[in-house]
Amino acid sequence: MPTKLKKTKSSGRFGARYGRSIKSKLVKVEEKQRKKQKCPYCKKLGVKRLSSGIWKCSKCNKKFASDTYYLNE
């Protein structure tokens, strides 16, 4: 599998397809959804996205449904 360039980040997997602006929007969403977020129950950073709309807190061990890509503050 070819390596991704540093400049393209996670959208490097698409190569020359789809255009720069669409790929940069995708990178912003993917970076936000993959970082740990604040738990609405215990208020600590520890929530990770398991799948579309399913979240789990590693601190209080709660699993819940919420927004699809990232939790709203």
KAWOBEL-V727437 format. One record per pair of residues at least 24 apart in sequence whose ideal C-beta (glycine too) atoms are under 6 Angstrom apart, sorted by the first residue. I is the first residue (numbers start at 1). J is the second residue. D is the distance in Angstrom with one decimal. If there is no record, write none. Layout:
BEGIN
i:I j:J d:D
i:I j:J d:D
END
This chain:
BEGIN
i:29 j:69 d:5.6
i:32 j:70 d:4.8
i:33 j:69 d:4.6
i:33 j:70 d:5.1
i:37 j:71 d:4.6
END
